[in-house]
Amino acid sequence: MIQRNFGRRGGSKAPIRALAIFVGISAYVGVTAPAAVADAPLAPNTLAAEGAPAAPINYNVSGLITAPTPPVNTNGINLINGPDVLTGEDRLNVLVGDQESYDDNLFRIPSSFPVGTTVSPNASRGDDINNGYLGLDGQWTVGRQIFDVNVRATENRFSHNSNLNDTSTNAEGLWNWEVGSFLSGQAGVIYTHSLAAFAATRYFGRDMVTATQYFGSFRFELGPHWAVLGGVRQTDTNHSAFDAGSSDFRSKTGNIGIEYAFSADNTVGIQYLYTDGHYPNEGTLNNVPFDFDYKDNKTLVIVKYAVTEKTLLDFTGGFVRRTYTVEPVGAFSGAVYRGNVTWTPTDKTQLLVSGWHQLQAYLDAQSDYYIANGESITPAWLPTEKLTLNFIASHETQNYIATSPSAIAFGSRHDTDTYEQLGVSYIPWRALTVGLAIRAEQRKSTYAYYTYDDKLVRVNVGYKF
């Protein structure tokens, strides 16, 4: 896994380091976890089988200082190398593994809707899914520069819905660069090719989503306390299915800001972001051609504060204004925020509480924006060095904006998504990881078509040569 720390290569306290390793392993076994223990908060639906929703893309408070979080592969296995971070030590690992899952509502349809008429005559509501993968993970250090590469290919096979069989790929390349003692940053590319989320697109065939992100960032230290930072990012997303083409998406984002550090754990900063979003395929609004292209202007305050040695606060919030290129319909302006409180009472236990209010969309349906209000709680426990457990409970309300295709089709749309999940991983030795994940999700919507319950069980094993 590539850890993005904007060129700062210092270590952290042992308890936090251990739990960070745990979080990486949890992601490997299919358990939702933040990208870092005291960093990005939980996002809904990041435990995803083939065809289940990937994590929402947050254009308001993600990808500010560091490189953007990589799109979550809907196979749920793109973070299998959790313990490896930017250590400055060269490595080259071959990764192999296999995962077995059972999903009792693969297409995320209401229980009252017959699968034979809703999806296809030969479709099965539940399915056994096998994901076998082969990958390569490497890191090389040249002077003060660190290069990371992670590539993975996965064969996805469905026991009953064999028309969905596919090969997905995931690739990441990162250059963690430094020039002298005061200037550092990152540059890289992230590529994913995977089956789209049925819950997001409502297209029940094999729709492969290809997403590519190019990014660069810098940090210039003005002294012991002040730093100027910024970055650029370009995102391209394409669907293979013609009927899902309205969610093909291009965006360009730039940000600039300044940060003041009271200490290593206490910082405050302000940033300005500008995003130009473009949809190459023209859409319609009330049966009239409509240009969904938009521009976002955001001003955000970023605070990191160590309340005590065991309690960390991480908050990003501010104001966003979105306007559409031609029409004012669907324009949005208002406050956005995302915050975490992380409590680490012992070396082996941790509690993460998160809350957010954001304008966001799923990777698979980037024209379907909604206002998300959510909260989650995640207790984690490492009873031994080899055994890790965590539990996550998350609740989110989703109010779709006026230009959302869902809101256009149904007049308005308001959803509530709740899930609970338990994850266990066992590492007999460093090269071998065995994992179990169990998840239950309940979604309610003002439009019955989007209401469903789902249960997912996943067992996997991975080996690193």
C-alpha positions as CSV (number, residue, x, y, z in Angstrom):
1,M,0.0,0.0,0.0
2,I,1.3,3.5,-0.8
3,Q,1.1,5.8,2.1
4,R,0.7,9.4,1.2
5,N,2.3,11.7,3.8
6,F,3.3,14.6,1.6
7,G,7.0,13.9,1.9
8,R,7.2,13.8,5.7
9,R,9.0,10.6,6.4
10,G,9.2,10.7,10.2
11,G,7.9,7.8,12.2
12,S,5.0,7.8,14.6
13,K,4.5,6.5,18.1
14,A,4.5,2.7,18.5
15,P,0.8,2.3,19.4
16,I,-0.3,4.4,16.5
17,R,2.1,2.6,14.2
18,A,0.7,-0.8,15.3
19,L,-2.9,0.3,14.7
20,A,-2.0,1.8,11.4
21,I,-0.7,-1.6,10.3
22,F,-3.9,-3.1,11.6
23,V,-6.0,-0.7,9.5
24,G,-4.1,-1.7,6.4
25,I,-4.7,-5.4,7.1
26,S,-8.4,-4.7,7.8
27,A,-8.7,-3.1,4.3
28,Y,-7.1,-6.2,2.9
29,V,-9.7,-8.5,4.4
30,G,-12.5,-6.4,3.1
31,V,-13.2,-4.3,6.2
32,T,-13.8,-0.6,5.8
33,A,-11.1,1.4,7.4
34,P,-9.7,4.9,7.2
35,A,-6.7,5.5,5.1
36,A,-4.7,6.3,8.2
37,V,-5.6,5.8,11.8
38,A,-6.0,9.5,12.6
39,D,-6.6,10.7,9.1
40,A,-9.4,10.4,6.5
41,P,-12.7,9.4,8.2
42,L,-14.8,6.5,7.1
43,A,-16.9,6.7,4.0
44,P,-19.9,4.6,3.4
45,N,-19.9,1.5,1.3
46,T,-16.1,0.9,1.1
47,L,-16.6,-2.8,1.7
48,A,-17.7,-3.7,-1.8
49,A,-18.1,-7.0,-3.6
50,E,-18.1,-7.0,-7.4
51,G,-21.0,-4.7,-8.4
52,A,-21.4,-3.1,-5.0
53,P,-20.9,0.6,-4.4
54,A,-17.4,1.9,-4.2
55,A,-16.5,4.7,-1.8
56,P,-17.9,8.1,-2.6
57,I,-15.6,10.5,-4.3
58,N,-15.4,13.6,-2.1
59,Y,-14.5,16.7,-4.0
60,N,-14.7,19.0,-1.1
61,V,-12.3,17.8,1.6
62,S,-10.2,15.1,0.0
63,G,-6.9,15.4,-1.9
64,L,-6.0,18.8,-0.4
65,I,-2.5,18.4,0.9
66,T,-1.6,14.9,-0.1
67,A,-2.3,13.0,-3.2
68,P,-5.9,11.8,-3.6
69,T,-7.1,8.6,-2.1
70,P,-7.1,6.0,-4.8
71,P,-10.5,4.9,-6.1
72,V,-11.6,1.8,-4.2
73,N,-11.5,-1.3,-6.4
74,T,-15.0,-2.8,-6.2
75,N,-13.3,-6.2,-5.7
76,G,-12.3,-4.9,-2.3
77,I,-8.7,-6.1,-2.5
78,N,-6.6,-3.1,-3.7
79,L,-5.1,-2.5,-0.3
80,I,-3.7,-5.9,0.5
81,N,-0.3,-4.7,1.4
82,G,-1.2,-2.7,4.5
83,P,2.0,-3.0,6.6
84,D,4.3,-1.7,3.9
85,V,4.7,2.1,3.9
86,L,7.3,4.6,2.7
87,T,10.1,3.4,4.9
88,G,13.0,4.2,2.6
89,E,13.9,0.5,2.4
90,D,14.0,-1.0,-1.1
91,R,11.7,-4.0,-1.7
92,L,10.1,-6.0,-4.5
93,N,7.3,-8.4,-3.6
94,V,5.1,-10.7,-5.6
95,L,1.6,-10.9,-4.2
96,V,-0.8,-13.8,-4.8
97,G,-4.1,-14.6,-3.1
98,D,-7.7,-15.8,-3.3
99,Q,-11.0,-14.6,-1.9
100,E,-14.3,-16.3,-1.5
101,S,-17.5,-14.2,-0.9
102,Y,-21.2,-14.8,-0.6
103,D,-23.5,-11.8,-1.3
104,D,-27.2,-12.5,-0.7
105,N,-28.3,-9.4,-2.7
106,L,-25.7,-9.0,-5.4
107,F,-27.7,-6.5,-7.5
108,R,-28.9,-4.4,-4.5
109,I,-32.6,-4.6,-5.4
110,P,-35.6,-4.5,-3.1
111,S,-36.7,-7.8,-1.6
112,S,-40.2,-7.4,-3.2
113,F,-38.8,-7.0,-6.7
114,P,-38.5,-10.3,-8.6
115,V,-34.9,-10.7,-9.8
116,G,-36.1,-12.4,-13.0
117,T,-38.0,-9.3,-14.2
118,T,-35.9,-6.6,-12.6
119,V,-32.5,-7.9,-13.8
120,S,-32.8,-10.7,-16.3
121,P,-34.6,-14.1,-16.6
122,N,-31.5,-16.1,-15.7
123,A,-30.2,-13.8,-12.9
124,S,-29.7,-15.0,-9.4
125,R,-30.3,-12.7,-6.4
126,G,-27.5,-14.2,-4.3
127,D,-24.1,-15.4,-5.6
128,D,-20.8,-16.9,-4.6
129,I,-17.9,-14.9,-5.9
130,N,-14.3,-15.9,-6.3
131,N,-11.5,-13.4,-6.7
132,G,-8.0,-14.7,-7.5
133,Y,-5.3,-12.1,-7.9
134,L,-1.6,-11.7,-8.8
135,G,0.3,-8.5,-8.1
136,L,3.6,-6.8,-7.7
137,D,4.6,-4.3,-5.0
138,G,7.9,-2.4,-5.1
139,Q,9.7,0.5,-3.5
140,W,13.1,2.0,-4.5
141,T,15.1,4.8,-3.0
142,V,17.5,6.9,-5.0
143,G,19.1,9.5,-2.8
144,R,16.3,11.5,-1.2
145,Q,13.7,10.2,-3.7
146,I,11.4,7.3,-3.0
147,F,9.5,5.5,-5.8
148,D,6.6,3.2,-5.1
149,V,4.8,0.9,-7.6
150,N,1.8,-1.4,-6.9
151,V,0.2,-3.4,-9.7
152,R,-2.6,-6.0,-9.4
153,A,-4.7,-8.1,-11.8
154,T,-7.8,-10.0,-10.5
155,E,-9.9,-12.7,-12.1
156,N,-13.5,-12.3,-10.8
157,R,-15.8,-15.3,-11.2
158,F,-19.5,-15.5,-10.3
159,S,-21.0,-19.0,-9.7
160,H,-24.5,-18.1,-10.9
161,N,-24.3,-14.7,-12.7
162,S,-21.5,-15.8,-15.0
163,N,-22.2,-13.0,-17.5
164,L,-20.5,-10.7,-15.0
165,N,-17.2,-12.6,-15.1
166,D,-14.4,-10.1,-15.7
167,T,-10.7,-9.3,-15.1
168,S,-10.1,-6.2,-13.1
169,T,-6.8,-4.3,-12.7
170,N,-5.3,-1.8,-10.3
171,A,-2.1,0.1,-10.6
172,E,-0.5,2.9,-8.6
173,G,2.8,4.7,-9.1
174,L,4.1,7.3,-6.7
175,W,7.2,9.5,-6.6
176,N,7.8,10.9,-3.1
177,W,10.3,13.7,-3.9
178,E,12.6,16.1,-2.0
179,V,14.8,18.9,-3.0
180,G,17.0,20.1,-0.2
181,S,15.6,20.4,3.3
182,F,12.7,22.7,2.6
183,L,10.9,21.5,-0.6
184,S,9.1,18.2,-1.0
185,G,6.1,16.7,-2.6
186,Q,4.6,13.9,-4.6
187,A,3.7,13.0,-8.2
188,G,1.9,10.0,-9.4
189,V,-0.8,8.1,-11.2
190,I,-3.6,5.8,-10.0
191,Y,-5.4,3.5,-12.4
192,T,-8.4,1.2,-11.8
193,H,-10.5,-1.0,-14.1
194,S,-13.4,-2.8,-12.3
195,L,-17.0,-3.7,-12.4
196,A,-19.4,-0.8,-11.7
197,A,-21.6,-0.6,-8.6
198,F,-25.1,-1.9,-9.3
199,A,-26.5,0.2,-6.4
200,A,-25.1,3.4,-7.9
201,T,-25.7,3.0,-11.6
202,R,-28.7,0.6,-11.7
203,Y,-27.2,-0.9,-14.8
204,F,-27.3,-4.7,-14.2
205,G,-25.0,-5.9,-17.0
206,R,-21.2,-5.9,-17.1
207,D,-20.2,-2.3,-17.0
208,M,-16.4,-1.9,-16.5
209,V,-15.4,1.5,-15.0
210,T,-11.9,2.7,-15.9
211,A,-10.7,5.5,-13.6
212,T,-7.3,7.3,-13.9
213,Q,-6.0,10.0,-11.7
214,Y,-2.8,12.0,-12.3
215,F,-1.6,14.2,-9.5
216,G,1.2,16.3,-8.2
217,S,1.8,18.2,-5.0
218,F,4.4,20.3,-3.2
219,R,5.2,21.6,0.3
220,F,7.7,24.4,0.9
221,E,8.8,25.0,4.5
222,L,9.2,28.7,5.2
223,G,10.8,28.0,8.6
224,P,10.2,25.9,11.7
225,H,6.4,26.7,11.8
226,W,5.1,28.0,8.4
227,A,4.7,26.1,5.2
228,V,3.1,26.8,1.8
229,L,1.6,23.9,0.0
230,G,-0.5,23.1,-3.1
231,G,-1.2,20.6,-5.8
232,V,-3.0,19.7,-9.0
233,R,-5.1,16.6,-10.0
234,Q,-6.7,15.4,-13.1
235,T,-9.4,12.6,-13.0
236,D,-10.8,10.7,-16.0
237,T,-13.6,8.1,-15.5
238,N,-15.2,6.1,-18.3
239,H,-17.9,3.4,-18.5
240,S,-17.8,0.5,-20.9
241,A,-21.6,0.3,-21.0
242,F,-23.3,2.7,-23.4
243,D,-26.3,3.1,-21.1
244,A,-24.0,4.3,-18.2
245,G,-22.2,6.9,-20.4
246,S,-23.9,9.8,-18.7
247,S,-21.5,9.2,-15.7
248,D,-18.3,9.5,-17.9
249,F,-16.4,12.3,-16.2
250,R,-13.3,14.5,-16.5
251,S,-12.1,17.0,-13.9
252,K,-9.2,19.2,-13.1
253,T,-8.5,20.4,-9.6
254,G,-5.9,22.8,-8.2
255,N,-5.3,23.8,-4.6
256,I,-3.0,26.3,-2.7
257,G,-2.7,27.0,0.9
258,I,-0.6,27.8,4.0
259,E,-0.1,25.9,7.2
260,Y,1.2,26.9,10.6
261,A,2.6,24.1,12.9
262,F,2.5,24.7,16.7
263,S,4.2,21.3,17.0
264,A,4.4,18.0,15.1
265,D,0.9,17.0,16.2
266,N,-0.8,20.4,16.2
267,T,-1.3,22.3,13.0
268,V,-3.8,24.7,11.4
269,G,-4.1,25.7,7.8
270,I,-6.3,27.3,5.2
271,Q,-6.6,26.2,1.6
272,Y,-8.4,27.3,-1.6
273,L,-9.5,24.7,-4.2
274,Y,-10.8,25.1,-7.7
275,T,-12.4,22.3,-9.7
276,D,-13.5,22.2,-13.3
277,G,-15.8,19.2,-13.9
278,H,-16.8,18.1,-17.4
279,Y,-19.2,15.4,-18.7
280,P,-18.4,14.6,-22.3
281,N,-21.8,13.0,-23.0
282,E,-24.6,15.5,-23.0
283,G,-27.5,14.8,-20.5
284,T,-31.1,15.9,-20.3
285,L,-33.1,17.8,-17.6
286,N,-36.8,17.3,-17.9
287,N,-36.4,16.0,-21.4
288,V,-34.4,19.1,-22.4
289,P,-30.7,18.9,-23.3
290,F,-28.7,20.0,-20.2
291,D,-25.0,20.7,-19.7
292,F,-23.9,19.1,-16.5
293,D,-20.4,20.7,-16.5
294,Y,-19.7,22.6,-13.3
295,K,-17.1,24.6,-11.4
296,D,-16.4,24.3,-7.7
297,N,-14.8,27.0,-5.5
298,K,-13.9,25.9,-2.0
299,T,-12.2,27.6,1.0
300,L,-11.3,25.2,3.8
301,V,-9.7,25.3,7.2
302,I,-7.7,22.2,8.2
303,V,-7.0,21.6,11.9
304,K,-5.0,18.8,13.5
305,Y,-4.8,18.9,17.3
306,A,-3.5,16.5,19.9
307,V,-5.9,17.0,22.8
308,T,-3.8,14.6,24.9
309,E,-1.2,12.0,24.1
310,K,-4.0,9.5,23.6
311,T,-6.6,11.7,21.9
312,L,-6.3,13.3,18.4
313,L,-8.6,15.6,16.6
314,D,-8.6,16.0,12.8
315,F,-11.0,18.4,11.2
316,T,-11.5,19.9,7.8
317,G,-14.3,22.3,7.1
318,G,-15.3,25.4,5.1
319,F,-17.5,26.7,2.4
320,V,-18.1,25.4,-1.2
321,R,-19.9,27.1,-4.1
322,R,-20.8,25.0,-7.1
323,T,-22.2,26.6,-10.3
324,Y,-23.1,25.0,-13.6
325,T,-21.6,26.3,-16.8
326,V,-24.9,27.2,-18.6
327,E,-27.8,26.9,-16.3
328,P,-28.2,27.9,-12.6
329,V,-30.4,24.9,-11.9
330,G,-28.9,22.7,-9.2
331,A,-26.3,25.2,-8.1
332,F,-25.1,24.6,-4.5
333,S,-23.5,26.7,-1.9
334,G,-23.0,26.0,1.8
335,A,-20.8,24.7,4.6
336,V,-19.0,21.3,4.3
337,Y,-16.9,19.5,6.9
338,R,-15.4,16.2,7.9
339,G,-13.9,15.4,11.3
340,N,-12.4,12.6,13.4
341,V,-11.7,12.0,17.0
342,T,-9.2,9.2,17.6
343,W,-8.7,7.8,21.1
344,T,-5.9,5.3,21.8
345,P,-6.2,4.3,25.4
346,T,-3.7,1.4,25.2
347,D,-1.2,0.0,22.8
348,K,-3.7,-2.5,21.6
349,T,-7.0,-0.6,21.5
350,Q,-8.4,2.4,19.7
351,L,-11.7,4.1,19.1
352,L,-12.4,6.3,16.0
353,V,-15.5,8.6,15.9
354,S,-16.2,10.4,12.6
355,G,-18.8,12.8,11.3
356,W,-19.2,14.6,7.9
357,H,-21.4,16.9,5.9
358,Q,-20.4,16.9,2.2
359,L,-21.3,17.2,-1.4
360,Q,-20.2,13.9,-2.9
361,A,-20.9,11.2,-5.5
362,Y,-19.9,7.5,-6.0
363,L,-17.1,6.7,-8.4
364,D,-19.5,4.7,-10.5
365,A,-22.1,7.4,-10.9
366,Q,-20.4,10.8,-10.8
367,S,-23.3,12.8,-12.2
368,D,-25.5,11.7,-9.2
369,Y,-24.4,14.1,-6.5
370,Y,-25.9,14.3,-3.1
371,I,-25.5,16.1,0.2
372,A,-24.2,13.5,2.7
373,N,-24.7,13.8,6.5
374,G,-23.1,11.0,8.4
375,E,-21.4,9.6,11.4
376,S,-19.5,6.4,12.2
377,I,-17.8,4.7,15.1
378,T,-15.0,2.2,14.9
379,P,-13.5,0.4,17.8
380,A,-10.3,-1.6,17.1
381,W,-8.5,-4.3,19.1
382,L,-5.2,-6.1,18.7
383,P,-5.3,-8.9,21.3
384,T,-2.0,-10.3,19.9
385,E,0.6,-9.3,17.3
386,K,-1.0,-11.8,14.9
387,L,-4.7,-11.3,15.5
388,T,-6.7,-8.1,14.9
389,L,-10.4,-7.3,15.2
390,N,-12.5,-4.2,14.5
391,F,-16.2,-3.3,14.3
392,I,-17.7,-0.4,12.3
393,A,-21.2,1.1,12.6
394,S,-22.0,3.8,10.1
395,H,-25.1,5.9,9.3
396,E,-25.6,8.4,6.5
397,T,-28.4,10.4,5.0
398,Q,-28.2,11.3,1.3
399,N,-30.2,14.2,-0.2
400,Y,-29.7,14.3,-3.9
401,I,-29.3,17.8,-5.5
402,A,-31.6,19.1,-8.3
403,T,-29.2,18.2,-11.2
404,S,-28.8,14.6,-10.0
405,P,-30.3,12.1,-12.5
406,S,-32.1,10.5,-9.6
407,A,-33.7,13.7,-8.5
408,I,-34.6,14.6,-12.1
409,A,-36.2,11.2,-12.7
410,F,-38.2,11.0,-9.5
411,G,-38.8,14.7,-8.6
412,S,-36.7,14.3,-5.4
413,R,-34.7,11.6,-3.8
414,H,-33.6,11.1,-0.1
415,D,-31.8,8.0,1.1
416,T,-30.6,6.6,4.4
417,D,-27.7,4.1,4.4
418,T,-26.7,2.2,7.5
419,Y,-24.3,-0.6,7.8
420,E,-22.4,-2.6,10.5
421,Q,-19.4,-4.8,9.8
422,L,-17.0,-7.0,11.7
423,G,-13.5,-7.8,10.5
424,V,-10.9,-10.3,11.8
425,S,-7.5,-10.9,10.3
426,Y,-4.8,-13.4,11.3
427,I,-1.2,-13.2,10.3
428,P,0.6,-16.5,11.1
429,W,3.8,-15.0,9.7
430,R,4.5,-11.8,7.9
431,A,4.2,-13.3,4.4
432,L,0.7,-14.8,5.0
433,T,-2.6,-13.2,5.9
434,V,-6.0,-14.8,6.5
435,G,-9.1,-12.7,6.8
436,L,-12.8,-12.8,7.5
437,A,-15.3,-10.0,7.0
438,I,-19.1,-9.9,7.7
439,R,-21.3,-7.0,6.8
440,A,-24.9,-6.1,6.9
441,E,-26.3,-3.0,5.1
442,Q,-29.7,-1.4,5.1
443,R,-30.7,1.3,2.6
444,K,-34.0,3.2,2.6
445,S,-35.1,5.6,-0.1
446,T,-38.1,7.8,-0.9
447,Y,-38.1,5.9,-4.2
448,A,-38.7,2.1,-3.6
449,Y,-36.3,1.1,-6.4
450,Y,-33.3,2.1,-4.3
451,T,-34.4,0.5,-1.1
452,Y,-32.7,-2.8,-0.2
453,D,-31.0,-5.0,2.5
454,D,-27.8,-6.8,1.9
455,K,-25.6,-9.3,3.8
456,L,-22.0,-10.1,2.7
457,V,-19.5,-12.7,4.0
458,R,-16.0,-12.8,2.8
459,V,-13.0,-15.0,3.5
460,N,-9.6,-14.5,1.9
461,V,-6.0,-15.5,2.1
462,G,-3.0,-13.7,0.7
463,Y,0.7,-14.5,0.4
464,K,3.7,-12.2,-0.3
465,F,6.9,-13.6,-1.8
